[in-house]
């Protein structure tokens, strides 16, 4: 069960509220800056080299764009809210120092006041408030998040030089309708197929196939938000049929394309 609300005046801002009982997310990344609020129940965050992090009601999770993660319920119902926003917009609302801290990695903050502050900002989207009020609320909330010391911090660990070397592979994965053979991808960057898989994991946190699937779902979310029909979205992204598209989309977003499109 989930509800999405998008700002009618700030198209780069989307909020969702959801309740889950079963594992619903595979490891994934967003192209947005995201903030999650744990409202009820226990859940487990994965994506940290140090191991899983247990999340509790009142926790706030800050996730910069491109960071691979997954969060799933531990036992019983789990209720949470997420705000996804353009990363450039988010950092424009705060000081440079706060922006650097917010982008330093995935942070878990364990303070009820921060949870309440971000919840109030999210509510302005559900209420379809005026742009100035939305920006003021999000700016104040993000500034407080940027000033707080996280209980847990998962550094980005991004190898920028390796990502630059792998750019031809990622461009091919993003652009091809069919899944390119690993041998062809490896030849683009002078690696063996096994070396490429290891390099992609180190640079992005995902295998080439998993990265391609995630990139397609990021694009699918954009197309659906802008009103493109589900069938046309699936076709444009090279899915063999709509049922396949539904399965992959649900594994990444935990709702069907129809529910997401609204």
Secondary structure by P-SEA (a helix, b strand, c coil): cbbbbbbcccccbbbbbbccccccccccccccbbbbbbcbbbbbbccccccbbbbcccbbbbbcccccbbbbbcccbbbbbbbbccaaaaaaaccaaaaaaaaccbbbbbcaaaaaaaaaaaaaaaacccaaaaaaaaaaaaaaaaacccccccccccaaaaaaaaaaaaaaaacccccccaaaaaaaccccaaaaaaaaaaaccccaaaaaaaaaaaaaaaaaaacccaaaaaaaaccccaaaaaaaaaaacccccccccc
